[in-house]
Amino acid sequence: MTEGRKILVTGGAGFIGSHVVQGLEKRGHTVRLFDNFVGGKQNLEYFDSDIEVVEGDCCKPKDCEKALKGCDAVFHLAAHAAEGQSVFIPIFNARTNLIGSITVLAEAINAGIEDIVFTSSIATYGKPDKVPIKETAPLNAEDPYAITKKAFEDYLRVYFEIGQITPYIVRFFNVYGPRQRMDDPYRGVVPIFINKCLKGENPVIFGDGLQKRAFTYISDVVDPICSILGNKKLVNNPVNIGTEEVHTVKELAEMTIEKMGVDLEVEFVDKRTSDVKITYCDTSKAKELLGYQAKVSMEDGLEKTIEWAKEMGPQEFRYFDYTEIPKLTHKTYTSKKI
């Protein structure tokens, strides 16, 4: 990747975004951070005081125009990433995740910016026919969040085919680690379990807990995404990034309880209709074209995350105060059981 770029990172104050900002800076790039800070400004403390920050909304063209001015590449990470929640807030989900992404794309083209890196998701595959999932697998999105990710991949393809952009699409698989919000009851099973343990409350699992996932530590996604620009073989060629170490959600909960040394038990509630039973990825393309290799085991990554979480202390969960389709809001959320 060419050194010395001026790169805009949307969602740069978020969990993955803040790590990507630092990863790009370490590679000699000048980074501008663009965020609406709905998730808070706590991650700004990890940056040097001279980091350039633009506060704004991806859905507003003028905000995007301001943020993009003078940049020559965009890493688009801004999103409201809550698959299960998106079922009962589809309007908010579409506005935030799809309209926001299209607005960033349109203003990038207006600014003459060609290089766009987009963090898509495991969710685009839906319920896979077989695992591990290759990039050639059908995209059968199971919830509104996944639909927006899939749709924006198509937008990028269209504008690539008419010669306007050079897109790079990375599909992440269940990323976790320090800086992930522990106060969010809708997304991120690892921080939810850790926070429940910190609060002295039993971890709650939707369904039987036999859902299989490959949880990927944050450092194992930052390196490949920060090195993808300029890789001609990955232009408009989506690539999976994730570990191949598979665990059930029940195993994760039990491992968390054990490592935190708390006297708690796993609780089970009704499954969510959109949940996928088994999903994890094939990373052969990433290994071949990016030299990718996951380095952090689930055990080590969980220990690092718990250490960070203990420094932060227990957090009160922050629930949405509205729903667009009340009858689809899972009772675990309405009763604030998490």
Summary of the structure (lengths in Angstrom):
residues: 338
radius of gyration: 19.1
end to end distance: 42.8
largest distance: 59.0
contacts: 1142
relative contact order: 0.15
helix: 40%
strand: 16%
